[in-house]
Amino acid sequence: MKALAIVLLVIMVAAVIILFNGGLSQLPWLQRHIPSPGQNYMSRQSEVPPPMDKELEEEFVAAYFTVNMDRMMERMRSTTGKMTTAAPPISPGQYLAFGDSELLGGSIYSASIGVYSVPAISVVDAHLGGGLDRPIMGIQSSADIPEFMMSLQGGRFGEFNNGLRSVAAGRMPDALNECIVSEELARTAGLSVGDTLSLSSFVQDKDRNRKDIGFELTIVGIYRDSTNEYANGARQNAYTNRRNEILTTFETVGSSIPTGYSGAQLAATYYLKSPDLLDAFAKEVYAKGLDPVYDVVSP
């Protein structure tokens, strides 16, 4: 009996550790709502691949932020002791402020967030259902977790430079609340240049309280898409289908995200005029408010 009690105690402790470390995806009634690794979600901003600009790379030296996990673990031990996989969020405004520097020859920003339309519109592969772009914690009922049917991509225009995407009608978005949609999505949903899209999503604060956010976007263009519909290994549904990517500016995505909230995948690459300026740039961004749990690095 004593041995059995010890085994049961070990199992209970392990279960608690799993639940508090993002293990909710193991529960069968949540598996539909918690993304698998193949769904290309990012649980920390540091895991989002930094955007790149080939022209800037040829002339300047790239720098970006990564989470120092040793520092993060030390902070958890010295404060609440609560385990978490989430780094403190860097707000869109902070990313832009860090790029305002005499040490830089340029900077590039990207943002991505899952969205659904209100009222609902027809999307490509709608019959496969939607998906999520992040692990969800703190929401009491699975019925309260929306499925994203599209993704809103801010500042991600690289494939227009390599020929995989091109403007088929209208123009590229260059102002706040402008967007461009794929030919397939426009045809499926009956959208045209000049139409308005009403999109919704949500973000969460550090206590996992949910805040709904919205985007009112004007379609200024339609793009032709030659990319693969799905990334390698991605679960196939409407959310992961790249024909349902709505492209806009970084500022448009960022304008709806309150400071201190996470949910959007944000990233930036800063291009130093000289590799010798890395330490000076790091000192500058820390003075502007970059959390010291982040390192400023150059590849």
C-alpha positions as CSV (number, residue, x, y, z in Angstrom):
1,M,0.0,0.0,0.0
2,K,2.8,2.4,0.8
3,A,4.5,1.8,-2.5
4,L,1.1,2.3,-4.3
5,A,0.6,5.6,-2.4
6,I,4.1,6.8,-3.5
7,V,3.4,5.9,-7.1
8,L,0.1,7.8,-7.0
9,L,1.8,10.8,-5.5
10,V,4.4,10.9,-8.2
11,I,1.7,10.7,-10.9
12,M,-0.3,13.5,-9.3
13,V,2.9,15.7,-9.1
14,A,3.7,15.0,-12.7
15,A,0.2,15.8,-13.8
16,V,0.3,19.2,-12.0
17,I,3.7,20.0,-13.7
18,I,2.3,19.1,-17.1
19,L,-0.8,21.2,-16.7
20,F,1.2,24.2,-15.6
21,N,3.7,23.9,-18.4
22,G,1.3,24.0,-21.4
23,G,0.3,20.4,-21.2
24,L,-3.4,21.1,-21.7
25,S,-3.0,19.9,-25.3
26,Q,-2.9,16.4,-23.9
27,L,-6.5,16.6,-22.8
28,P,-8.7,15.0,-25.5
29,W,-11.5,17.6,-25.4
30,L,-9.0,20.4,-26.1
31,Q,-7.0,18.7,-28.8
32,R,-9.1,20.3,-31.5
33,H,-8.4,23.8,-30.1
34,I,-4.8,23.6,-29.1
35,P,-2.5,23.8,-32.2
36,S,0.0,21.0,-32.8
37,P,3.7,21.9,-33.6
38,G,2.9,21.4,-37.3
39,Q,0.5,24.3,-37.2
40,N,3.3,26.9,-37.2
41,Y,2.2,28.8,-34.1
42,M,4.8,30.6,-31.9
43,S,4.4,30.6,-28.1
44,R,7.1,33.2,-27.6
45,Q,7.9,36.3,-29.6
46,S,11.6,35.2,-29.7
47,E,10.6,32.1,-31.7
48,V,9.2,34.1,-34.5
49,P,11.7,34.1,-37.4
50,P,13.1,37.7,-37.8
51,P,12.1,39.3,-41.1
52,M,14.9,39.8,-43.6
53,D,15.6,42.4,-46.3
54,K,18.1,41.3,-48.9
55,E,19.1,44.8,-50.0
56,L,19.6,45.9,-46.4
57,E,21.6,42.7,-45.7
58,E,24.0,43.5,-48.5
59,E,25.0,46.9,-47.0
60,F,24.3,46.6,-43.2
61,V,24.6,44.2,-40.3
62,A,21.4,42.6,-39.0
63,A,20.5,42.6,-35.2
64,Y,17.4,41.3,-33.4
65,F,16.2,40.1,-30.0
66,T,16.2,36.6,-28.5
67,V,15.1,35.5,-25.1
68,N,17.9,34.7,-22.6
69,M,16.4,31.5,-21.1
70,D,18.8,31.4,-18.1
71,R,17.8,35.0,-17.2
72,M,14.2,34.2,-17.6
73,M,14.4,31.1,-15.4
74,E,16.3,33.1,-12.8
75,R,13.5,35.7,-12.8
76,M,10.8,33.1,-12.3
77,R,12.7,31.6,-9.3
78,S,13.2,35.0,-7.7
79,T,9.5,36.2,-8.1
80,T,6.4,34.0,-8.1
81,G,8.1,30.7,-9.1
82,K,5.3,30.2,-11.6
83,M,6.3,28.3,-14.6
84,T,5.6,29.9,-18.0
85,T,6.7,29.6,-21.6
86,A,5.9,33.2,-22.5
87,A,8.5,35.9,-22.6
88,P,7.3,39.4,-21.7
89,P,5.7,40.9,-24.8
90,I,7.4,43.6,-26.8
91,S,4.7,46.0,-28.0
92,P,4.4,47.2,-31.6
93,G,5.2,50.7,-30.5
94,Q,8.4,49.6,-28.8
95,Y,9.6,47.8,-31.9
96,L,9.1,51.0,-33.9
97,A,10.7,53.1,-31.2
98,F,13.8,50.9,-31.1
99,G,14.1,51.4,-34.9
100,D,14.4,55.2,-34.4
101,S,18.1,55.3,-34.1
102,E,21.1,57.0,-35.7
103,L,23.0,53.7,-35.4
104,L,20.8,52.0,-38.0
105,G,20.8,52.0,-41.7
106,G,17.3,50.6,-41.8
107,S,14.8,48.2,-40.1
108,I,12.1,45.8,-41.1
109,Y,9.1,44.7,-39.1
110,S,6.5,41.9,-39.3
111,A,3.4,40.9,-37.5
112,S,0.9,38.0,-37.8
113,I,-2.4,37.3,-36.0
114,G,-5.2,34.8,-36.6
115,V,-8.6,36.4,-37.5
116,Y,-12.1,35.6,-38.5
117,S,-14.6,37.9,-40.2
118,V,-17.8,39.4,-38.8
119,P,-20.1,38.8,-40.5
120,A,-18.5,35.5,-41.7
121,I,-17.3,35.4,-45.3
122,S,-16.6,32.3,-47.4
123,V,-12.9,31.4,-47.3
124,V,-10.7,28.9,-49.1
125,D,-10.9,25.4,-47.6
126,A,-13.6,26.4,-45.2
127,H,-14.8,22.8,-45.2
128,L,-11.6,21.8,-43.3
129,G,-12.5,24.1,-40.4
130,G,-10.2,26.7,-38.8
131,G,-7.3,26.7,-36.5
132,L,-5.3,28.6,-33.9
133,D,-2.1,30.6,-34.0
134,R,-1.1,30.2,-30.3
135,P,-1.6,28.0,-27.2
136,I,-4.6,29.1,-25.2
137,M,-4.6,29.2,-21.4
138,G,-7.0,30.6,-18.9
139,I,-10.2,30.3,-20.9
140,Q,-12.7,28.3,-19.0
141,S,-14.7,26.8,-21.9
142,S,-13.6,25.4,-25.2
143,A,-16.7,27.0,-26.7
144,D,-15.2,30.4,-25.9
145,I,-12.2,29.7,-28.1
146,P,-12.8,31.0,-31.7
147,E,-11.4,29.2,-34.7
148,F,-9.4,31.5,-36.9
149,M,-10.3,31.1,-40.6
150,M,-7.7,33.6,-42.0
151,S,-4.5,35.2,-40.9
152,L,-3.7,38.9,-41.0
153,Q,0.0,39.5,-42.0
154,G,1.6,42.8,-41.4
155,G,4.7,43.9,-43.3
156,R,5.3,40.5,-44.8
157,F,5.8,41.3,-48.4
158,G,9.0,39.4,-49.2
159,E,7.4,37.1,-51.7
160,F,6.5,40.0,-53.9
161,N,10.3,40.5,-54.3
162,N,11.1,36.9,-55.2
163,G,8.3,36.5,-57.7
164,L,6.1,34.1,-55.8
165,R,3.4,36.8,-55.4
166,S,2.4,39.7,-57.6
167,V,-0.3,42.3,-57.8
168,A,-3.1,41.2,-60.1
169,A,-5.4,44.2,-59.5
170,G,-5.2,47.5,-57.6
171,R,-2.0,48.2,-55.6
172,M,-0.1,47.3,-52.5
173,P,-1.2,48.6,-49.1
174,D,0.9,51.5,-47.8
175,A,-1.4,53.3,-45.3
176,L,-3.1,52.4,-42.1
177,N,-6.1,50.0,-42.5
178,E,-5.4,49.1,-46.1
179,C,-5.0,45.5,-47.2
180,I,-4.5,43.2,-50.2
181,V,-6.1,39.7,-50.6
182,S,-5.4,36.7,-52.8
183,E,-7.3,36.0,-56.1
184,E,-8.6,32.8,-54.6
185,L,-9.9,34.4,-51.4
186,A,-11.4,37.3,-53.5
187,R,-13.2,34.8,-55.8
188,T,-14.4,32.6,-53.0
189,A,-15.7,35.4,-50.8
190,G,-16.9,37.7,-53.7
191,L,-14.5,40.5,-52.7
192,S,-13.3,43.3,-54.9
193,V,-11.0,46.3,-54.7
194,G,-12.7,49.0,-52.6
195,D,-14.6,46.5,-50.4
196,T,-14.3,46.7,-46.6
197,L,-13.4,43.7,-44.4
198,S,-14.4,43.5,-40.7
199,L,-12.1,41.2,-38.9
200,S,-11.9,40.1,-35.3
201,S,-9.3,38.4,-33.1
202,F,-8.3,38.5,-29.4
203,V,-5.2,39.1,-27.2
204,Q,-4.4,38.2,-23.6
205,D,-2.7,40.1,-20.8
206,K,-0.1,38.6,-18.4
207,D,-3.0,37.2,-16.2
208,R,-4.5,35.5,-19.3
209,N,-7.5,37.8,-19.4
210,R,-8.9,38.0,-22.9
211,K,-9.5,41.2,-24.8
212,D,-11.3,41.2,-28.2
213,I,-9.8,43.4,-30.9
214,G,-11.0,44.3,-34.4
215,F,-9.8,45.5,-37.7
216,E,-11.7,47.5,-40.3
217,L,-9.7,47.2,-43.5
218,T,-10.2,48.5,-47.0
219,I,-9.1,46.2,-49.9
220,V,-6.8,48.2,-52.1
221,G,-5.5,45.3,-54.2
222,I,-5.7,41.7,-55.1
223,Y,-2.6,39.5,-55.4
224,R,-1.7,36.5,-57.5
225,D,-0.2,33.7,-55.4
226,S,2.3,31.0,-56.5
227,T,3.4,29.9,-53.1
228,N,2.5,26.4,-51.8
229,E,-0.9,26.5,-50.2
230,Y,0.4,24.9,-47.1
231,A,3.8,25.0,-45.4
232,N,5.6,21.6,-45.1
233,G,4.1,19.6,-42.2
234,A,1.3,22.1,-41.5
235,R,-2.1,20.8,-40.6
236,Q,-4.4,21.6,-43.5
237,N,-7.3,23.8,-42.7
238,A,-8.6,27.3,-43.7
239,Y,-6.3,29.1,-41.2
240,T,-3.1,27.4,-42.4
241,N,-4.0,27.8,-46.1
242,R,-1.8,30.6,-47.4
243,R,-4.5,31.8,-49.9
244,N,-6.4,33.1,-46.8
245,E,-3.5,35.4,-45.8
246,I,-4.7,39.0,-45.8
247,L,-1.6,41.3,-46.2
248,T,-1.4,44.7,-44.6
249,T,1.1,47.0,-42.9
250,F,2.9,46.3,-39.6
251,E,1.3,49.5,-38.2
252,T,-2.2,48.3,-39.0
253,V,-1.8,45.1,-37.0
254,G,0.0,46.8,-34.2
255,S,-2.5,49.6,-33.8
256,S,-5.1,47.3,-32.3
257,I,-2.8,45.5,-29.8
258,P,-2.7,47.2,-26.4
259,T,0.6,47.4,-24.6
260,G,1.3,44.5,-22.3
261,Y,-0.9,42.1,-24.3
262,S,0.3,39.0,-26.3
263,G,-1.3,37.0,-29.1
264,A,0.1,38.5,-32.2
265,Q,3.5,37.2,-33.5
266,L,5.7,40.2,-33.8
267,A,9.3,40.5,-35.0
268,A,11.8,43.0,-36.2
269,T,15.3,43.1,-37.7
270,Y,17.4,46.2,-37.2
271,Y,20.3,46.9,-39.6
272,L,23.4,48.4,-38.0
273,K,25.6,50.7,-40.0
274,S,28.6,48.8,-38.5
275,P,29.1,45.6,-36.6
276,D,31.0,47.6,-34.0
277,L,27.7,49.3,-33.1
278,L,26.0,46.2,-31.6
279,D,26.8,47.0,-28.0
280,A,25.8,50.7,-28.4
281,F,22.5,49.7,-30.0
282,A,21.8,47.2,-27.1
283,K,22.5,49.9,-24.5
284,E,20.1,52.3,-26.4
285,V,17.2,49.8,-26.7
286,Y,17.5,48.8,-23.0
287,A,17.4,52.5,-22.1
288,K,14.2,52.8,-24.2
289,G,12.5,50.0,-22.3
290,L,13.5,46.6,-23.8
291,D,13.1,44.0,-21.0
292,P,16.6,42.7,-19.9
293,V,15.3,39.1,-20.4
294,Y,16.0,39.7,-24.1
295,D,19.5,39.6,-25.6
296,V,20.4,41.8,-28.5
297,V,22.3,39.6,-31.0
298,S,23.7,39.6,-34.5
299,P,24.1,36.5,-36.6
